[in-house]
Amino acid sequence: MVTKEDFMVEFNQIKNELKEHAHVRALEFWTREDLSHEEVFEAIRERDWLEMQYVIFLGTEIIKYWNEFDREIVTALCRHMLEEANHYEILSRVLEKHGYEAPVATSELNKGWEEIHWAALEKDAVCAIAVWNCSETSTTTTHDIVIESCRRIGLEDLAKCYEKIKKDENFHVGLGETIIAKYMVTEEQIINATEGIRSFRDEMMKFYNDIYETNNQTV
């Protein structure tokens, strides 16, 4: 039998691996001396749509599973959803200001990311939260790199967006960890979540390789 303790060990290992991988890829991409605004906004468009996808995922999760949670958790998930909508809006405004269209549909690059989230939502609430917690935690090591690099290349408006996103995602990460700690109680939940984070680990590695592609990139 897989225990909750077993899951938590693997869960934290995967999150740490993703954070390290994201940090390396972001550092290679964002600190390049020849980094262009066009490359930046192509990467931001991919990330921007994920903000709206989380609005959709969280809304679906609340509708499907709200009665499994205490009231304060439902309220916190609603706050999380609202903040993701705000992230989509502020990033979209910056994109449009610089002559780019805001994303309104899933790209080929984001397709696998999205499919794993939907599959997790179909299994159970805790599985879904474990997957999105892996995703959001993985970005935490990239925020300062993005903010500093945006300022370096004259994109103060984008830097301010990511200062807001950085602050909000500290809350999102903690919320996911709180929910898993309290509501993961059955073996089926543990099995589902374990399968979810394992498949998501591979997809997220590929995502960071693709979004932050550089000539000196290694596998």
Sine and cosine of phi, psi and omega as CSV:
sin_phi,cos_phi,sin_psi,cos_psi,sin_omega,cos_omega
0.00,0.00,0.74,-0.67,0.08,-1.00
-0.98,0.18,0.78,-0.62,-0.04,-1.00
-0.99,-0.12,0.26,-0.97,0.07,-1.00
-0.89,0.46,-0.60,0.80,0.03,-1.00
-0.89,0.45,-0.67,0.75,0.07,-1.00
-0.86,0.52,-0.71,0.70,0.00,-1.00
-0.87,0.50,-0.73,0.68,-0.08,-1.00
-0.88,0.47,-0.60,0.80,0.05,-1.00
-0.88,0.47,-0.76,0.65,-0.01,-1.00
-0.93,0.37,-0.63,0.78,0.03,-1.00
-0.84,0.55,-0.76,0.65,-0.01,-1.00
-0.93,0.36,-0.57,0.82,0.05,-1.00
-0.89,0.45,-0.71,0.70,-0.01,-1.00
-0.91,0.42,-0.69,0.73,0.01,-1.00
-0.89,0.45,-0.65,0.76,0.02,-1.00
-0.91,0.41,-0.63,0.78,0.03,-1.00
-0.90,0.44,-0.68,0.73,0.01,-1.00
-0.93,0.38,-0.62,0.78,0.04,-1.00
-0.88,0.47,-0.69,0.72,0.00,-1.00
-0.90,0.43,-0.70,0.71,-0.01,-1.00
-0.89,0.45,-0.70,0.71,0.00,-1.00
-0.89,0.46,-0.64,0.77,0.00,-1.00
-0.89,0.46,-0.72,0.69,-0.01,-1.00
-0.89,0.46,-0.74,0.68,-0.03,-1.00
-0.90,0.43,-0.69,0.72,-0.01,-1.00
-0.90,0.44,-0.66,0.75,-0.01,-1.00
-0.89,0.46,-0.69,0.72,0.01,-1.00
-0.88,0.47,-0.65,0.76,-0.07,-1.00
-0.98,0.22,-0.80,0.60,-0.20,-0.98
-0.97,0.23,-0.40,0.92,-0.06,-1.00
-1.00,-0.09,0.06,1.00,0.04,-1.00
-0.89,0.46,0.68,-0.74,0.02,-1.00
-0.93,0.37,-0.47,0.88,-0.04,-1.00
-0.99,-0.13,0.27,0.96,-0.01,-1.00
-0.89,0.46,0.80,-0.60,-0.04,-1.00
-0.98,-0.19,0.37,-0.93,0.08,-1.00
-0.87,0.48,-0.60,0.80,0.01,-1.00
-0.88,0.48,-0.70,0.72,0.04,-1.00
-0.89,0.46,-0.65,0.76,0.01,-1.00
-0.87,0.49,-0.76,0.65,-0.08,-1.00
-0.95,0.30,-0.44,0.90,0.14,-0.99
-0.90,0.44,-0.67,0.74,0.04,-1.00
-0.93,0.37,-0.64,0.77,-0.02,-1.00
-0.91,0.41,-0.59,0.81,0.04,-1.00
-0.86,0.50,-0.64,0.77,0.03,-1.00
-0.91,0.42,-0.69,0.73,0.00,-1.00
-0.94,0.35,-0.56,0.83,-0.04,-1.00
-0.88,0.48,-0.67,0.74,-0.03,-1.00
-0.91,0.42,-0.51,0.86,0.03,-1.00
-0.90,0.43,-0.50,0.87,0.07,-1.00
-0.88,0.47,-0.72,0.70,0.04,-1.00
-0.94,0.35,-0.58,0.82,0.06,-1.00
-0.86,0.51,-0.59,0.81,0.03,-1.00
-0.93,0.36,-0.51,0.86,0.13,-0.99
-0.86,0.51,-0.71,0.70,-0.02,-1.00
-0.92,0.39,-0.72,0.69,0.00,-1.00
-0.89,0.45,-0.73,0.69,-0.02,-1.00
-0.91,0.41,-0.63,0.78,0.06,-1.00
-0.88,0.48,-0.68,0.73,0.03,-1.00
-0.90,0.44,-0.67,0.74,0.00,-1.00
-0.89,0.45,-0.66,0.75,0.02,-1.00
-0.90,0.44,-0.70,0.71,0.01,-1.00
-0.88,0.47,-0.70,0.71,-0.08,-1.00
-0.97,0.25,-0.59,0.80,-0.25,-0.97
-0.80,-0.60,0.14,0.99,-0.14,-0.99
-0.83,0.56,-0.56,0.83,-0.07,-1.00
-0.98,0.22,-0.02,1.00,0.10,-0.99
-1.00,0.02,-0.18,0.98,-0.10,-1.00
-0.93,-0.36,0.42,-0.91,0.17,-0.99
-0.92,0.39,0.37,-0.93,-0.08,-1.00
-0.83,0.56,-0.68,0.73,-0.07,-1.00
-0.92,0.40,-0.47,0.88,0.06,-1.00
-0.95,0.31,-0.66,0.75,0.05,-1.00
-0.87,0.50,-0.70,0.72,0.02,-1.00
-0.88,0.48,-0.67,0.75,0.01,-1.00
-0.91,0.41,-0.63,0.78,0.05,-1.00
-0.91,0.43,-0.59,0.80,0.07,-1.00
-0.90,0.43,-0.66,0.75,0.07,-1.00
-0.88,0.48,-0.69,0.72,0.03,-1.00
-0.84,0.54,-0.73,0.69,-0.02,-1.00
-0.88,0.47,-0.69,0.72,0.00,-1.00
-0.89,0.46,-0.64,0.77,0.01,-1.00
-0.92,0.39,-0.59,0.81,0.06,-1.00
-0.91,0.42,-0.63,0.78,0.06,-1.00
-0.88,0.47,-0.64,0.76,0.03,-1.00
-0.91,0.42,-0.63,0.78,0.05,-1.00
-0.87,0.49,-0.69,0.72,0.02,-1.00
-0.87,0.49,-0.67,0.75,-0.04,-1.00
-0.92,0.39,-0.73,0.68,-0.07,-1.00
-0.94,0.34,-0.59,0.80,0.06,-1.00
-0.93,0.36,-0.63,0.78,0.01,-1.00
-0.90,0.44,-0.62,0.78,0.03,-1.00
-0.89,0.45,-0.65,0.76,0.02,-1.00
-0.92,0.40,-0.68,0.73,0.06,-1.00
-0.83,0.56,-0.76,0.65,-0.04,-1.00
-0.91,0.41,-0.60,0.80,0.04,-1.00
-0.85,0.52,-0.57,0.82,-0.05,-1.00
-0.99,-0.11,0.20,0.98,0.13,-0.99
1.00,-0.03,0.25,0.97,0.00,-1.00
-0.94,-0.35,0.48,-0.88,0.04,-1.00
-0.99,0.11,0.66,-0.76,0.10,-1.00
-0.94,0.33,0.61,-0.79,-0.01,-1.00
-0.94,0.33,0.60,-0.80,0.01,-1.00
-0.75,-0.67,0.17,0.99,0.00,-1.00
-0.39,-0.92,0.32,-0.95,-0.01,-1.00
-0.95,0.31,0.76,-0.65,0.05,-1.00
-1.00,0.08,0.18,-0.98,0.04,-1.00
-0.89,0.46,-0.60,0.80,-0.01,-1.00
-0.90,0.44,-0.57,0.82,-0.06,-1.00
-1.00,0.01,-0.09,1.00,-0.15,-0.99
-0.87,0.49,-0.73,0.68,-0.01,-1.00
-0.91,0.41,-0.64,0.76,0.06,-1.00
-0.82,0.57,-0.74,0.67,-0.03,-1.00
-0.91,0.41,-0.69,0.72,-0.06,-1.00
-0.88,0.48,-0.64,0.77,0.00,-1.00
-0.92,0.40,-0.62,0.79,0.05,-1.00
-0.90,0.44,-0.70,0.71,0.01,-1.00
-0.91,0.42,-0.64,0.77,0.03,-1.00
-0.89,0.46,-0.64,0.77,0.02,-1.00
-0.91,0.42,-0.64,0.77,0.01,-1.00
-0.89,0.45,-0.53,0.85,0.01,-1.00
-0.95,0.31,-0.43,0.90,-0.05,-1.00
-0.98,0.18,-0.89,0.45,0.06,-1.00
-0.20,-0.98,0.20,-0.98,-0.09,-1.00
-0.90,0.43,-0.65,0.76,-0.05,-1.00
-0.94,0.35,-0.62,0.78,0.05,-1.00
-0.87,0.50,-0.71,0.71,0.01,-1.00
-0.87,0.48,-0.68,0.74,-0.03,-1.00
-0.94,0.35,-0.60,0.80,0.04,-1.00
-0.88,0.48,-0.66,0.75,0.00,-1.00
-0.92,0.38,-0.76,0.64,-0.03,-1.00
-0.94,0.35,-0.41,0.91,0.07,-1.00
-0.94,0.34,-0.58,0.81,0.10,-0.99
-0.87,0.49,-0.69,0.72,-0.03,-1.00
-0.91,0.42,-0.77,0.64,-0.06,-1.00
-0.93,0.37,-0.62,0.79,0.03,-1.00
-0.89,0.45,-0.59,0.81,-0.06,-1.00
-0.89,0.45,-0.43,0.90,-0.04,-1.00
-0.99,0.15,-0.23,0.97,-0.16,-0.99
-0.90,0.43,-0.42,0.91,0.00,-1.00
-1.00,0.06,-0.02,1.00,-0.05,-1.00
-0.97,-0.26,-0.30,0.95,-0.15,-0.99
-0.86,0.51,-0.76,0.66,-0.04,-1.00
-0.90,0.44,-0.59,0.80,0.04,-1.00
-0.89,0.46,-0.71,0.70,-0.01,-1.00
-0.90,0.44,-0.73,0.68,-0.05,-1.00
-0.88,0.48,-0.77,0.64,-0.03,-1.00
-0.90,0.43,-0.64,0.77,-0.04,-1.00
-0.95,0.32,-0.60,0.80,0.05,-1.00
-0.88,0.48,-0.67,0.74,0.03,-1.00
-0.91,0.41,-0.61,0.79,-0.02,-1.00
-0.88,0.47,-0.58,0.81,-0.06,-1.00
-0.98,-0.22,0.26,0.96,0.14,-0.99
1.00,0.09,0.41,0.91,0.02,-1.00
-0.93,-0.37,0.92,0.40,-0.03,-1.00
-0.89,0.46,-0.60,0.80,0.00,-1.00
-0.88,0.47,-0.65,0.76,0.02,-1.00
-0.95,0.31,-0.59,0.81,0.06,-1.00
-0.86,0.50,-0.67,0.75,0.00,-1.00
-0.91,0.42,-0.59,0.81,0.08,-1.00
-0.85,0.52,-0.72,0.70,-0.08,-1.00
-0.97,0.24,-0.36,0.93,0.17,-0.99
-0.91,0.42,-0.66,0.75,0.06,-1.00
-0.91,0.41,-0.71,0.70,-0.02,-1.00
-0.89,0.46,-0.67,0.74,0.02,-1.00
-0.84,0.54,-0.72,0.69,-0.01,-1.00
-0.89,0.46,-0.73,0.69,-0.03,-1.00
-0.91,0.42,-0.63,0.78,-0.11,-0.99
-0.96,0.29,-0.33,0.94,0.16,-0.99
-0.88,0.48,-0.65,0.76,0.06,-1.00
-0.92,0.38,-0.68,0.73,-0.04,-1.00
-0.89,0.46,-0.70,0.72,0.00,-1.00
-0.89,0.46,-0.72,0.70,0.01,-1.00
-0.90,0.44,-0.61,0.79,0.03,-1.00
-0.88,0.47,-0.73,0.69,0.01,-1.00
-0.87,0.49,-0.68,0.73,0.01,-1.00
-0.90,0.43,-0.61,0.79,0.04,-1.00
-0.90,0.44,-0.69,0.73,-0.02,-1.00
-0.91,0.42,-0.71,0.71,0.00,-1.00
-0.89,0.47,-0.70,0.72,-0.01,-1.00
-0.87,0.50,-0.60,0.80,-0.09,-1.00
-1.00,0.01,-0.60,0.80,-0.21,-0.98
-0.96,-0.29,-0.09,1.00,0.10,-0.99
-0.99,0.14,0.97,-0.24,-0.13,-0.99
-0.77,-0.64,-0.30,0.95,-0.06,-1.00
-0.93,-0.36,0.38,-0.93,0.04,-1.00
-0.90,0.44,-0.61,0.79,0.01,-1.00
-0.88,0.48,-0.67,0.75,0.05,-1.00
-0.87,0.48,-0.68,0.74,-0.01,-1.00
-0.90,0.45,-0.71,0.70,0.00,-1.00
-0.89,0.45,-0.73,0.68,0.00,-1.00
-0.86,0.50,-0.73,0.69,-0.04,-1.00
-0.92,0.40,-0.62,0.79,0.02,-1.00
-0.89,0.46,-0.73,0.69,0.04,-1.00
-0.88,0.47,-0.64,0.77,-0.03,-1.00
-0.90,0.44,-0.74,0.67,-0.05,-1.00
-0.95,0.30,-0.49,0.87,0.05,-1.00
-0.92,0.39,-0.72,0.70,0.01,-1.00
-0.94,0.35,-0.57,0.82,-0.02,-1.00
-0.95,0.32,-0.54,0.84,0.03,-1.00
-0.83,0.56,-0.75,0.66,-0.03,-1.00
-0.90,0.43,-0.66,0.75,-0.01,-1.00
-0.92,0.40,-0.64,0.77,-0.04,-1.00
-0.95,0.32,-0.57,0.82,0.10,-1.00
-0.86,0.51,-0.73,0.68,0.01,-1.00
-0.90,0.44,-0.66,0.75,-0.01,-1.00
-0.85,0.52,-0.74,0.67,-0.01,-1.00
-0.92,0.39,-0.56,0.83,0.09,-1.00
-0.88,0.47,-0.65,0.76,-0.07,-1.00
-0.98,0.22,-0.71,0.70,-0.09,-1.00
-0.94,0.34,-0.53,0.85,0.00,-1.00
-0.92,-0.39,0.74,0.67,-0.03,-1.00
-0.92,0.39,0.75,-0.67,0.08,-1.00
-0.68,-0.73,0.33,-0.94,-0.06,-1.00
-0.92,0.40,-0.47,0.88,-0.05,-1.00
-0.99,-0.14,0.34,0.94,-0.06,-1.00
-0.94,0.34,0.66,-0.75,0.09,-1.00
-0.85,-0.52,0.39,-0.92,-0.03,-1.00
-0.99,0.12,0.00,0.00,0.00,0.00
